[in-house]
Amino acid sequence: MTANTPTTGDSKRSVTGVTSVTGVTGVTGQRIFSGIQPSGRLHIGNYLGAISQFVPLQEEYECIFGIVDLHAMTQLYEKDEMSQRITNAAVNYLACGLDPNKATLMLQSGVAEHAELAWILSTVTPLPWIQRVPTFKEKARHQPDNVNMGLLNYPVLMAADILIYKSVAVPVGEDQRPHLELTREIARAFNARFGSFFPEPAEIIGSQARVIGLDGKNRMSKSLDNCIYLDDEPDVIREKIAKQGVTDPARVKRTDPGNPDICNIFTWHKLFSTKEEQAYCAKECRKAGFGCLDCKAILIKNILAVLEPIQERQKELMADLDGVKEIIRDGTDRARKIAQETMKEVREITGLTYLS
C-alpha cells in the first residue's frame, strides 16, 4: 500500500516549504525525526505548521515520523479512543503526502527503547533545565487537576525520541525551539559524561508561521473550537469562515474601508491565496470595493482546493484500515531495529552490560 502526494492545483498557491536548515550541510540521506501526538482530528494549523513540511523533506532525508502515543498519555483520555486517534494521525500523515516507500511512519509505544533511553537521559538532565521549559507551565495551566510527572518529563522523552535515531536535524516551529535546544543540551551532557556519541540535532525551520484561529486572537486549537479541520466537509468550512471568521473589527458596514494588515482572514490569504489574489483583496478591502464575505469567498475557494485531494485520500485510506495498520507496523519494525542498535551502544558506553 502506498500513499500518493496530494496536489494543490495552482503552483503559486503552494502551502509547503522549508526556509532554512540551521547547522546542517550535505543533508541528503541523513536522518531526521519528527513526532505528532494522536490527539484526535487535525486542523489546517497542524497541516501548515508541521505536516506540509514533511513531504519535501522525505525527498532529501531519511525521515522517521512518529505517532507519539506515550506523550499523549500525559493528558486524560478514554483508553478505547487511543486506537482511533492513532489511526486518524496515520491517515492524516499519509493523506497529506507522506510516502511509506520514502519515509518511516512508526508508533512510539511500539519501540520500547524510546522509554528506556528517556530514563537514561533523565539521569544527566538537571531539574532546573526542565523547569524552565515554557510548555510545562502552559500544559500545567491547561490541566491543573492532572499535573503529572509525565508533563515534567515530557521534554526528556522528546529528546529520547530524537536521539534514539541519532537524528541530525528536526523540523520545528517557533514554539518547539526551546525543546530542541534542550535536546541539544541533554546530548551534550550525555556526551560529556560518557564520551562523544549523540549528534546535536539542528533545526529545520519551516516557512509557515503559527496559524491564528477563526476567533482572530488565539492559535488554532481544538480546545478553543476555532479550527478548520482537515476532514471538515466543504459546506462546514464555508459556514465556519463566513460566520466565525473574524475580520477587521472597524469594518462594521460593507461600505466601510478596511485594513487588511489587521484582518485575520487576510493573514489566511497569505497562506492559501496567490500573490495576485492577495493584492486584489487588499486593494478592494482598503477602498471598500467589496465586502468581507466577498473576501472570504475567495479564501474559501482556495482552502477547498488545497483540502480536496487530501480529503479524497483520507476516504481511500479509511476504506483500507488494515493497509494503514500494516504501514504503521512495518514502519515501527524498521524504527525498532535502529533503536535497538542505538541502545546496544548506549548500554555499552554507560556500563549497563552485566548480563550481556
C-alpha positions as CSV (number, residue, x, y, z in Angstrom):
1,M,0.0,0.0,0.0
2,T,1.4,3.4,-0.9
3,A,0.4,7.0,-0.2
4,N,0.1,9.5,-3.0
5,T,1.3,13.0,-2.7
6,P,-1.7,15.4,-2.9
7,T,-1.6,18.2,-5.4
8,T,-2.6,21.7,-4.6
9,G,-3.5,22.9,-8.0
10,D,-2.0,26.3,-8.8
11,S,1.7,26.1,-8.0
12,K,1.6,29.7,-6.8
13,R,-0.8,28.5,-4.1
14,S,1.7,26.1,-2.6
15,V,1.5,25.8,1.2
16,T,4.6,23.8,1.7
17,G,8.3,24.8,2.1
18,V,11.3,24.9,4.3
19,T,13.0,28.2,4.6
20,S,16.2,27.2,6.3
21,V,18.2,24.3,7.7
22,T,20.5,25.6,10.5
23,G,23.7,23.8,11.1
24,V,23.4,21.0,8.6
25,T,25.5,20.6,5.4
26,G,25.3,17.8,2.9
27,V,21.9,16.8,4.3
28,T,20.9,14.2,1.6
29,G,20.2,10.8,3.2
30,Q,20.8,12.0,6.7
31,R,18.2,11.0,9.3
32,I,15.6,13.3,10.9
33,F,12.8,12.6,13.4
34,S,9.5,14.4,14.0
35,G,6.6,13.3,16.1
36,I,2.9,14.2,16.3
37,Q,0.5,13.3,19.1
38,P,-2.5,11.2,18.3
39,S,-4.8,13.8,19.8
40,G,-7.8,13.4,17.5
41,R,-8.8,15.4,14.4
42,L,-6.1,17.5,12.8
43,H,-6.7,21.0,11.6
44,I,-5.1,23.3,9.0
45,G,-2.9,24.8,11.6
46,N,-1.4,21.3,12.1
47,Y,-1.0,20.9,8.4
48,L,0.6,24.3,7.7
49,G,2.8,24.3,10.8
50,A,4.1,20.8,10.5
51,I,2.8,18.2,8.1
52,S,3.1,20.2,5.0
53,Q,6.9,20.4,5.6
54,F,7.3,16.6,5.7
55,V,6.5,15.9,2.0
56,P,9.6,17.8,0.6
57,L,11.8,16.6,3.5
58,Q,11.3,13.0,2.6
59,E,12.9,13.6,-0.7
60,E,16.1,14.8,1.0
61,Y,16.4,13.0,4.3
62,E,15.9,9.6,5.8
63,C,12.8,10.6,7.6
64,I,11.2,8.9,10.6
65,F,7.8,10.3,11.6
66,G,6.5,9.1,14.9
67,I,3.0,8.9,16.2
68,V,3.9,9.7,19.8
69,D,1.2,8.0,21.9
70,L,3.3,7.9,25.1
71,H,3.3,11.7,25.0
72,A,-0.5,11.7,24.6
73,M,-0.8,9.8,27.9
74,T,0.1,13.0,29.8
75,Q,-3.5,14.1,29.1
76,L,-6.6,12.4,30.3
77,Y,-8.2,10.2,27.7
78,E,-10.5,7.2,27.3
79,K,-8.5,4.1,26.6
80,D,-10.9,2.9,23.9
81,E,-10.2,6.2,22.0
82,M,-6.5,5.8,21.6
83,S,-6.6,3.3,18.8
84,Q,-8.8,5.5,16.7
85,R,-6.6,8.5,17.4
86,I,-3.6,6.6,16.2
87,T,-5.5,5.6,13.1
88,N,-6.5,9.2,12.5
89,A,-3.0,10.5,12.9
90,A,-1.7,7.9,10.4
91,V,-4.4,8.6,7.9
92,N,-3.7,12.3,8.0
93,Y,0.1,11.8,7.6
94,L,-0.5,9.6,4.6
95,A,-3.3,11.7,3.1
96,C,-1.1,14.8,3.3
97,G,1.6,13.1,1.2
98,L,3.8,11.0,3.4
99,D,5.1,8.2,1.3
100,P,5.8,5.0,3.3
101,N,8.2,4.0,0.4
102,K,10.3,7.0,1.1
103,A,9.8,7.7,4.9
104,T,9.1,5.6,8.0
105,L,5.8,6.1,9.9
106,M,6.1,4.5,13.3
107,L,4.3,4.2,16.6
108,Q,6.3,5.3,19.7
109,S,4.9,2.8,22.1
110,G,5.9,0.0,19.7
111,V,9.6,0.9,20.3
112,A,10.3,0.3,24.0
113,E,13.8,1.8,23.5
114,H,12.3,5.3,23.5
115,A,11.3,5.0,27.1
116,E,14.5,3.2,28.1
117,L,16.6,6.0,26.7
118,A,14.4,8.6,28.2
119,W,15.2,7.2,31.7
120,I,19.0,7.2,31.0
121,L,18.9,10.8,29.6
122,S,16.9,11.9,32.7
123,T,19.9,10.9,34.9
124,V,22.1,13.5,33.1
125,T,19.4,16.2,32.9
126,P,19.4,18.8,35.8
127,L,15.9,19.5,37.1
128,P,16.2,23.3,36.5
129,W,16.7,22.7,32.8
130,I,13.2,21.0,32.7
131,Q,11.6,23.6,34.9
132,R,12.5,26.4,32.6
133,V,10.8,24.9,29.6
134,P,7.8,27.2,29.0
135,T,5.5,24.4,27.7
136,F,5.4,22.6,31.1
137,K,3.9,25.7,32.7
138,E,1.5,26.1,29.9
139,K,0.4,22.4,30.0
140,A,0.1,22.5,33.8
141,R,-2.1,25.6,33.5
142,H,-4.4,23.9,30.9
143,Q,-4.9,20.8,33.1
144,P,-4.5,21.9,36.7
145,D,-6.1,18.7,38.0
146,N,-3.7,16.5,36.2
147,V,-0.2,17.9,36.6
148,N,1.6,14.6,36.4
149,M,5.3,13.6,36.2
150,G,4.9,12.9,32.5
151,L,4.3,16.6,31.9
152,L,7.6,17.4,33.6
153,N,9.5,14.5,31.9
154,Y,7.9,15.3,28.5
155,P,11.0,17.2,27.1
156,V,13.3,14.3,28.1
157,L,11.2,11.8,26.3
158,M,11.1,14.1,23.4
159,A,14.9,14.3,23.4
160,A,14.9,10.5,23.5
161,D,12.6,10.3,20.5
162,I,15.1,12.4,18.5
163,L,18.4,11.0,19.8
164,I,17.5,7.3,19.7
165,Y,17.8,7.6,15.9
166,K,20.9,9.8,16.0
167,S,18.9,12.4,14.1
168,V,20.9,15.2,12.6
169,A,18.0,17.6,12.3
170,V,14.4,18.2,13.4
171,P,11.7,20.2,11.7
172,V,10.4,22.6,14.3
173,G,8.1,25.6,14.7
174,E,8.9,28.6,16.8
175,D,7.1,27.2,19.9
176,Q,9.2,24.0,19.7
177,R,12.6,25.6,19.5
178,P,13.1,25.5,23.3
179,H,12.5,21.8,23.3
180,L,15.1,21.2,20.6
181,E,17.7,23.4,22.3
182,L,17.1,21.3,25.5
183,T,17.6,18.2,23.4
184,R,21.0,19.5,22.3
185,E,21.9,20.4,25.9
186,I,20.9,16.9,27.0
187,A,23.0,15.4,24.2
188,R,26.0,17.5,25.3
189,A,25.5,16.4,28.9
190,F,25.4,12.8,27.9
191,N,28.5,13.1,25.7
192,A,30.4,15.0,28.4
193,R,29.8,12.2,30.9
194,F,30.1,9.1,28.7
195,G,32.0,10.2,25.6
196,S,31.0,11.6,22.3
197,F,28.1,9.7,20.9
198,F,24.9,11.6,20.1
199,P,24.9,14.3,17.4
200,E,23.4,17.6,18.4
201,P,20.4,17.9,16.1
202,A,20.0,21.0,14.0
203,E,16.8,23.0,13.3
204,I,14.8,22.8,10.1
205,I,12.7,25.9,10.2
206,G,9.5,25.8,8.3
207,S,8.1,28.6,6.1
208,Q,4.8,28.8,7.9
209,A,4.0,30.9,10.9
210,R,1.6,29.9,13.6
211,V,-1.9,29.9,12.3
212,I,-4.4,32.1,14.3
213,G,-7.8,30.5,14.6
214,L,-11.2,31.7,13.4
215,D,-11.5,33.9,16.5
216,G,-8.7,36.1,15.3
217,K,-7.0,36.0,18.8
218,N,-5.6,32.6,19.7
219,R,-3.6,30.0,17.9
220,M,-5.8,27.5,16.2
221,S,-6.7,24.9,18.8
222,K,-9.2,22.1,19.2
223,S,-9.9,23.1,22.8
224,L,-10.8,26.6,21.7
225,D,-13.1,25.3,18.9
226,N,-11.6,27.9,16.5
227,C,-10.4,25.4,13.8
228,I,-10.9,24.3,10.3
229,Y,-10.3,20.6,10.3
230,L,-8.7,18.7,7.5
231,D,-11.8,16.5,7.2
232,D,-14.4,19.2,7.5
233,E,-17.0,19.0,4.7
234,P,-16.9,21.9,2.2
235,D,-20.2,23.3,3.5
236,V,-18.9,23.2,7.1
237,I,-15.8,25.1,6.0
238,R,-17.9,27.7,4.2
239,E,-20.2,28.2,7.2
240,K,-17.3,28.4,9.7
241,I,-15.4,31.0,7.8
242,A,-18.5,33.0,6.8
243,K,-19.9,33.1,10.3
244,Q,-17.0,32.8,12.7
245,G,-14.0,34.2,10.7
246,V,-13.0,37.4,12.4
247,T,-12.1,40.3,10.1
248,D,-11.1,44.0,10.7
249,P,-13.4,45.0,13.7
250,A,-13.5,48.6,12.4
251,R,-15.3,47.5,9.3
252,V,-18.9,47.4,10.5
253,K,-20.7,48.1,7.2
254,R,-19.9,46.9,3.7
255,T,-19.2,50.5,2.7
256,D,-16.6,51.0,5.5
257,P,-13.0,50.8,4.2
258,G,-10.9,48.1,5.9
259,N,-7.3,47.5,6.9
260,P,-6.1,44.1,5.7
261,D,-3.0,44.4,7.9
262,I,-5.1,43.8,11.0
263,C,-7.5,41.3,9.4
264,N,-7.0,37.7,10.4
265,I,-8.8,36.5,7.2
266,F,-6.2,38.3,5.2
267,T,-3.4,36.5,7.1
268,W,-5.0,33.3,5.9
269,H,-5.0,34.6,2.3
270,K,-1.2,34.8,2.7
271,L,-1.2,31.1,3.4
272,F,-3.7,29.9,0.7
273,S,-4.0,32.6,-2.0
274,T,-1.8,33.6,-4.9
275,K,0.1,36.9,-4.7
276,E,-2.3,38.4,-7.3
277,E,-5.4,37.4,-5.2
278,Q,-3.8,38.9,-2.1
279,A,-3.1,42.2,-3.8
280,Y,-6.7,42.3,-5.2
281,C,-8.3,41.5,-1.8
282,A,-6.1,44.1,-0.1
283,K,-7.0,46.8,-2.6
284,E,-10.7,46.1,-2.6
285,C,-10.7,46.0,1.2
286,R,-9.0,49.3,1.6
287,K,-11.3,51.1,-0.7
288,A,-14.5,49.2,0.4
289,G,-14.7,47.9,-3.2
290,F,-16.2,44.7,-1.8
291,G,-17.4,43.3,1.5
292,C,-15.8,40.8,3.9
293,L,-18.0,38.0,2.6
294,D,-16.5,38.6,-0.9
295,C,-13.0,38.4,0.5
296,K,-13.9,35.2,2.4
297,A,-15.4,33.6,-0.7
298,I,-12.0,33.8,-2.4
299,L,-10.3,32.4,0.6
300,I,-12.8,29.5,0.9
301,K,-12.3,28.6,-2.8
302,N,-8.5,28.3,-2.2
303,I,-8.8,26.4,1.1
304,L,-11.1,23.9,-0.6
305,A,-8.7,23.5,-3.5
306,V,-5.9,22.5,-1.1
307,L,-8.1,20.2,1.1
308,E,-9.9,18.4,-1.7
309,P,-7.1,16.0,-2.7
310,I,-6.3,15.4,1.0
311,Q,-9.9,14.6,1.8
312,E,-10.1,12.2,-1.2
313,R,-7.0,10.4,0.0
314,Q,-8.4,10.3,3.6
315,K,-11.5,8.5,2.3
316,E,-9.4,5.9,0.4
317,L,-7.3,5.2,3.5
318,M,-10.3,4.9,5.8
319,A,-11.7,2.3,3.5
320,D,-8.5,0.2,3.9
321,L,-7.6,0.4,7.6
322,D,-5.8,-2.9,7.5
323,G,-3.5,-1.4,5.0
324,V,-2.9,1.6,7.2
325,K,-2.1,-0.6,10.2
326,E,0.3,-2.6,8.0
327,I,2.1,0.6,7.1
328,I,2.4,1.5,10.8
329,R,3.6,-2.0,11.8
330,D,6.2,-2.1,9.0
331,G,7.5,1.4,9.9
332,T,7.6,0.5,13.6
333,D,9.6,-2.6,12.9
334,R,12.1,-0.6,10.9
335,A,12.4,2.0,13.6
336,R,12.8,-0.6,16.3
337,K,15.9,-2.1,14.5
338,I,17.6,1.3,14.5
339,A,16.6,2.0,18.1
340,Q,17.8,-1.4,19.3
341,E,21.2,-0.9,17.7
342,T,21.5,2.6,19.4
343,M,20.5,1.2,22.8
344,K,23.1,-1.6,22.5
345,E,25.8,1.0,22.1
346,V,24.3,3.2,24.9
347,R,24.4,0.3,27.3
348,E,27.9,-0.5,26.4
349,I,29.2,3.1,26.9
350,T,27.2,3.5,30.1
351,G,28.3,0.2,31.6
352,L,24.8,-1.4,31.6
353,T,26.2,-4.7,30.3
354,Y,26.4,-7.0,33.3
355,L,24.0,-9.7,31.9
356,S,25.2,-9.2,28.3
